Amino acid sequence: MILSLSDNIIQKRFNRASGSYDKCCAFHSVAADGIIKKIDRRNNYGRILEVGHGTGLLTEKLSKIIRSQNIYAIDFSDGMAKILRDKKINCNIIQADCQKLPFEDSYFDLIVSNFTYQWVPNLSVAFKEANRVLKKNGQVIINMFGRNTFKELFYALTQVGMANEFILRLRTYEEIKTIINKEDFGKVNICVEEKKVYYPSAQEMLRWIKNIGANGLKRDFYFGRQLWQKFCERYEALYHEEAGIYATFEVISIEAKK
């Protein structure tokens, strides 16, 4: 099995994962519901930007409470964009990079994002761009994964001899907090929560990670049969409960008002 992540293949990784993404993303869907609950429906949002629309889990929920013509959904994966178009949600679908948004200043009343910003190479630039296109008194609602996501996975990999230099770790809560507080968003509220997700086996967990295009390796790495078996046995010995094999997701939720 090959899990891949390098500087120039993040886009390809999510293109490959697009076909199986919805089936694997019940967790993402619940988190998207959390974003919807935070939106003040009394506000008359002129334009809304969704950063990293994926297959449209959040987009579809947004379209049920806000006129879809006012929604601008961006993603840099053409595979994800194709799936969203096939869902026939009448929103504005644009292939773009959140580090270089193709919009004029002060264009949006609301910016939302569900588990995209953790993959952005230069988070500071991405937040600056979000701030630039956000109107005065505009609102930002973001979910991100933090460093402790899959902490069990990374520990188990080192236990079977996989060196740390192969592993890409996400930013910590403190790093994210420092970066966003440097931007002039005004009032910023950041919350962090760890949640356990259960799987039938370590093998199923790794397949799930691969199927959503989200792994933590810096470059291609081949799991030979012996290493694969050794890893699964070690993981299941360390992280087994009555409900099954578990992995931690660290969810960092950001709410800001300019």
PyMOL commands that set and color helices and strands:
alter all, ss='L'
color gray80, all
select helices_A, chain A and resi 10-20+22-24+26-38+57-63+68-70+78-86+117-119+123-133+151-159+164-166+173-181+202-211+225-238
alter helices_A, ss='H'
color red, helices_A
select strands_A, chain A and resi 2-3+48-51+71-75+92-95+108-114+134-145+187-199+221-222+240-241+244-257
alter strands_A, ss='S'
color yellow, strands_A
deselect
rebuild
show_as cartoon
